[in-house]
Amino acid sequence: MYVRVPPCATRAASALSLPSSMTTVVPSSHPLGIETWLRSVGIWWDESLIHIQAGCSGCSGPALGVFAQQDITENQLLCVIPRSAILSPRTTKLAAALEAEKLGGGLALTIAVMYEASLGAASKWAGYIESLPKREYLPMFWTDQELKLLEGTGLEGCAEEDRHDTEEDYHTHVLPLMTRHKEVRLHYYHAM
């Protein structure tokens, strides 16, 4: 079975002259390893109403999606996700260090995901992390040629700002965290 890309996504990609790979449709794959992990941590979903399926292949790689099997009514129970299954700055093995450093928000979540990923199979969230794209196709990682596509838009210059902010967060927060908490070992890739 194939997943159809929503027309709005195709129009948006065409309007920006983005590479066709951002709107490629890939065959679904099953069984998905993520489903095994979801069940192992107590996540339940009504398989008669929704299913998880490989979807569009974007620049970040194959993506997963949750698709309706039929019409869904308001307030219909689709899934149950125990709090213990949610990867967050509070649930990572690194929670105490993040709290001691008073780190929160997106930076703390990014560090939590990086840390749990560094644990490999020893992480409670290994199955989830394996399902994530290997890279995000964000403007901060684009080439100069790709960034030219943003000229004249509200996103022009955002890559430079994001690169600066990321570098600043690394030197201001991540390096001190790793220095003060020897258990924290994150790999830093200087991609800018």
N, C-alpha and C positions, 0 to 999 in steps of 0.2 A: 504494500500500500504506500502511496505517496501523500505527502502533506502539501497542501496548496498554500503558497505565500499570500497573505492578505493583499488585495490590490493597493491599499494605501502604502504598504512597504515597498512595493514595486515602483509606484509612482514617485515616492520620495527618493529612491535610489536613482531613478532616471533623471529626476530634476537636478540632482547634485552631480550627475555623471559619475556615480560611484561604480567601482568594479562590479561586473556581473556576479562575481563570487559572493557578494553580499546578499544576493537574492536567489541563490541556487537552492533547488529543492532536492533533498536526499531521501533515499528509501528509508522507511522506518526499520528499526532493528528491535528484535525481541529474543529472548527475554532481556530486559535491561537490568544490569547489575545494581542500579540505584534502587530498584524495587525491592531487592533482597535486603539492602541496607535499611530502607524505610521500614520494612516490616520488623527487622531485628531491633530497632529502637522504639518499637511500639506505635509507629504511625499507621493509621488505618485510613483507607479511602473506599468509597462505595464504587466498586468496579463496574457496577451496572450503569453508573452515571458518568464517570470520568475515567480516562486512561492516560498513562504517561507514554509518550512516544518521542522518538527522535524527530526533529523538525528541520527547520531551515539551517543551511550551512552558511554561516557568516564568516567574516574575517577572524572572528574569535574561535572558529571551529564549529563542529556540530553542536547544535543546541537541543535541549529537551524541552518539551512543552506538555501542559496538561490540557487535554481536549475533552469536550463534552461528548458523551455517547448519545445523548438525547436532550430535549429541552429540560432545563432545570428551573424549578420554581423558587420564588423568593423564600428565604429562610430554610431551604432544604439542606440537610446535613450532607456535606460532601466529603469531609475528612476530619480526623481528630489527630492533633499533633501535640504530644505531651511536651511540657516545658523542658523536660530533661533531654529532649531530642534536638533542641534548638542550639546551634552554635552561636555564642555571643561572648562578649568580654566577661560576662559573669559566669559562664559555664565552661570556658576553656580551662585547661590545667594551669594556664598562666594568669588566672584571675587575680590571685593575691598580688602578683608583681604589677599588674596593670593598675590595681587599686592603690597600691603603695606609691606609684608614680603619678597618681591622679589623672590617668589617661582615660578618655571616654570617647564616645561618638564613633565616627567613621574610622579614625586613626586606630582606636583600640580594637575595633572589629577587624580591620586589615591586619593588624599585628596578631590577633587571635587566630585568624585563618592561616596566616603565614606560619605561625608556630605549630598549629595542629597539622598542617601539611608537612612540616619538617619532621614530624613524628612518624610519618608513613603509616604502616599497618597498625602501629601502637596507638594511634589516635582513635578515639570513639567515633569520630566523624570521617574516617578514612574512606568509607564507601561514598559519602556525600562529596568529599573533596575530589575523589577520582572522577566524578561526573561533571565537574566544572570545566569550562574551556581552559586550555593550557595558557592562553593569553587573552587579554582584552584588547580589542581594537579601538582604543581611545585615541583622540587626537594627539595626546602627549607622546604617543609612540609612533606617530605617522612620520613618513619621510617629508622632506621639503616639498616635493612634487605633490604629494597628497594634501599637504596643508594649503596649497594654492587653491584647492577646491573650496576652502572656507573664506577666501577673500571676498569682502563685501557683505559678509553675513555677521550675525551677532556672535558667532563663534570664532571670528578672526582674532588671533592673539591668545586664545584660551590655552593652547598647548604650551606656550612659553610660560604663562602664569602657573599652569598646573605643574610644569617641570620645576619651576622655582619653589612652589609651595611644598612639593614632595621632597625636594632636596633639603629644604629648611626643616620639615618634620623629621627627616632622617637624622640630621645633625643635632636638632634640638631635643628630640624625644627618644628616637629608637636607639641611637648610639649610647646615650646615658642609661637607658633601660638595660641594654646588654652589658654595660660595664658594671652596674650595681647589682644585677641579678644574673649570676653566672650560668644559671640553668637555661637562660634565654639564648638560643642560638638560631639566628635567622640568617638566611643567605641574602645578601644584598646584591642586586644586579644593577649596575650603573648603565642604564639603557638610554640616558639622555645625552 
